[in-house]
Amino acid sequence: MRLAVIDCGTNTFHLLVVDGQPDGTFKQVYRLREYVRLGQEGLDHICAAPFQRGVDCIAFFKKIMRELDVVRHRAFGTEALRRADNGLDFVEAVRCASGVEIQLISGDEEARLIHLGVRQAIPVFEGKTLIMDIGGGSVEFIVASEEEVFWAQSFPIGVQVLFSRFHKNDPMAADEMVAIQQYLDEMLEPLHTALRQHKTPQLTGASGSFEVVEDMLIRQKQHPLYSVFTKEDFYQIHEKIIEADYQTRMELPGLPPERVELIVVAFVLMDYIVRKAGVEKIVTSAYAMKEGMLLEMGT
């Protein structure tokens, strides 16, 4: 059966089309990522230009699904649509324009689906891992073993939020980085409590920001669904990112142009978590929430 998932994120809209297999797995048919930047002008209200970009994007996705003979699809919205005062207006505009029904899901549901997706991609590991999915509006954290979720929570500290609030100079000023860290100390207290109870020397990254780390460090992937590197590897490129201005970042190999603006706050956030969680090894997962949703659709 041909299935599709649409993920309406704060910065990026994704379409993933797969063929379900008899053994419960799926084979990718088509994948598209569009940088809609729904929260570009603020997360409390979707302004006219990004609103229309989003509606047009979903209509385009619907056209592709028709051409690919998709039998079933699901579309879901996360922090930007949960938070915006006209988020439901956007959902209705999409329905009228394309017939696609967007389901708004909670942060806790995001975390659950991310875990379902990640465990399909990464190899069996010993002990516990801290799964981190960095979005534009929110960041999901999950403390889990191979089979069990011990703790999970979503926080409204996505890269668009941090950028809008703190990144005023380019290169980013030292006092701005300190302000982010103080803000994270306050916002992430539940995570700190969880990390005191659970040792997580492995950080599993399931988002585009971790893809940047992967692309800048690894010339040829050893496995299509995951990569592994050390915290020392991460810090090889960390300083290059946070000390560079916009134009310098544009010229860095492996850094896509559409991520140049927000990547600094993403690296400040990742550095904060690596230090607070005592991370020694970082694993990037090609699967996350969309693949978790597909798993449930196919069962």
N, C-alpha and C positions, 0 to 999 in steps of 0.2 A: 504494500500500500504506500502511495506517495503522500508524504506528510510535509507540512511547513510550519515554521515558527517565526513570528515577527516580534522583535524586541524593540520597544520604543524607549530608549534611554534618554538621559538628559542631553548628551552630546551626540550620540550615535544611534541611528536606527539600523537594525540588522534584519536580514531575511536569510533563513536557512531552510533549504529544501532537501529532503532525504527520501530514500526508499527503505521502508521497514523490512527487515529480514526475518525469516521464520524462527531464528534463534533469539529474537528479541533485540538484536543489534540493528544498526542502520548504516546505510551507505550514502555518503554525501553526493547530491546531484548538483546543487547550486548554492553558492554563498555570496551575499552582497552586503557591503557595509557603506552606509551613506552618512556623512557628517552633517546632520541637520542642525545641530547646535540649538536645540529647543530652549535651553536655559541661557543663551548667550547674553541676553539683556536683563537677566535676573530670574530667579527661580520662583518668586512669589506670583508672577504674572507672565504668561507667554505673550510676547508682543507680536504685532501683526506679521512682520516678515518671517520669523521662525515658525509662527503658527501656520502660515500658508506653505512654507517649505515642508513642514511635517505632513500636512494633508496631501500635498502633491506626491511626497515620497511614498506614502502608503498606497495611494492610487497606482503608482508605478509598480510597487510590489504586487498589488493585486493583478495587474496586467501580466506580470511575469508568472505568477502562480497559475493563471488561466492557460498561458502558453505551455507551461510544463505539466499540465493536467494534474494539479494537486487535488487530492481527494478530500483531505481534512487539513485544516489549519487552525492555529491559535495565535492570538496577538495579545501581548501584555504590556502594560505601562508601569513604570517604577517611580522613583522619587520626584522627577519633574512634574509628572501628571498628578501624583498624590498631593503635591504641595501647592501647585499653582491655583490661584482662585478661579481661573477659567479652564482648569484641566478637564472638567466634565464637558465644557463647551467644545474643547478640542476632540474629545471622544465622540461627541455627537456629530461634529463636522466631518470626521473621518468616516463615520457610519453612512452619512448622507452622500458623501462623495464617492465611496468605494464599496460600501456594504460590509467593510471589515469592522467587526466588533472588538474593541480593545478592552481587555479585562485589567483593572487596576489591582495589583497584588501588593501585599504588605511587605515590609522589610524582612520579617521573620520568614515569610514564604519565599522571598528571594534567597535567603540563606539556605533554606532547606533544598531548594532546587539546584543551587550552586554545588552543594555537597553531592547531590545525585549525579550531576554532570562531571565533576572533577574525579570522582572515584572510578568513572569509566575510562579515564584517560591516563592517569598516572599509575606507575607500578606499585605493587604491594610494598608497604614500608613498615618498619618496626616503630612502636610507640605512637606518639601523637603528633599531629601537624596543626599548624595554624593556617587555615585557608583565608585568603584575603582577596576580595574582588573590589577593585577601585572603579567606581563609576563617576559620572559628572556631578550627580546630586547626592549620592550616598556611597558609603563603603560598608561592605558586609564582612564580618569576621566569623569564622566557625572554628572551634576547637574540636577535632575529631580524630578517631582512629580509622582503620580501614573500614570498619563496619558500624561504628557508633559515633553519634554526635553528642558531645559532652556539654557544649555551650555554643550558642549562636546569637548574634545580635547585629542589627543594621543601625548605622549612625549617619546623620545628615551632614557629613563632612567631605563630600565628593570634591573632585579637583576644581569644578566650576565654582563651588562654594568657597574653597580656600583661595582660589585665584582672585575672585571678586572682592574678597574681604582683606587680603593681605598683600597680594603681589602688585605693588604700586611702582616700583623701580625695576629697571632692567639693565644690568644684572640685578637680581634680587638683593636687597640690602640685608646686612646681618641682623639688624633689629627686627626686620620683617620675619626672618626665619625663627628668631627667638619668640616672637609673638605667636607664630603658628604652633611652636612646640608647647608654649604655655596654654594655648587654646586646646590642643590635643590632650594635654595633661588633665584638663577639666572635663572635656567631652568624653574621653575614653576611660573614665574611672571604672566602669563595669568590666571593660577588657582587662585593665590592670588587675582587678580582683580575680578574674578567670585565670590570668597568667600566673598568679601566685599559687593557684591550686593545680595547674597543669603545666608541665614542662614541655615546651614546643620548640626544640632546636631546628625543626624543619619548617620553613615558610613555603606554602604553596600559593603561587600567584595565578589568578584566573581573570586577567583583564588586559586591555590594550597597553597599559603602562608597563606591565611585565613583559609584554611582547617586545617593547622597545629595548628593555634590558637584554632580552634574548637576541634580538636582531643586531644589537651593537656589539655583543660578545661572541656570538657563534656564527661562524661562516657557513658551516654545513651541519644541519641538525642530524643527530644520530637516531632520533625517533620522531615520527611525524606528530605525535600527540603530546610530547613533553620534552623538556630540557632540564638539566641539572647543573648548577654552578654554586660556588662557595660565596660567602659574604665578602671575601677578599676580591673575588671577581667583580662583584657588584660595585665595590668601592673604586675599582679601576675607572669606571665611567661616571660615578656619582659626582666627583668634583668637576669633571668636564661639563656636566649638565648645569649644575647650580651656579658655577662661576661665569658661565657664558651669557652674552647678551643674545637678543633675538636673532640677529643676523648670523652670529657665530653658530648658534644652534641650527639654523637653517642649513648650514654647510656640514654638519656632523653626519658621517656615514651611518646608515641604519635608523635615522630618526625621521619619520615621515613628516612632511610639511604641515599636515593637519594637526599634528600633536605638538608642534614647536611651542605654541603659546602656553599650554597648560602643563607641560612636562616637568617644569621646575618644581611646582608645588607637589606633583606626584612623587618626585624623588625625595623631597623633604619629608613627605609622609612615609615613604618606604624606609628611609633611613631611620626615622623615629621608631617604626615597628621593629626593624632588625635589632636595634639597640634594646628596646624595652622587652622584647620576647627572648633575648639571648639566642638569636638565630645564628646557626652555623652553615646551613645548607638551604638553598633556594631552588624550588622546583616550579617551573612554569607549566601550566596546564592549558592545552588547546581547547578543552571543553569547560563549560561553565553552566550558566542558568538555562540557556537555550537547549543544550543537550540533556539537561535534567528534565525539562518539560517534554522533550521528544520521547524520552524513556517512558514517561508516564502515559503519553499519548499512544505509544505502541504496545502497551500492556493491557 
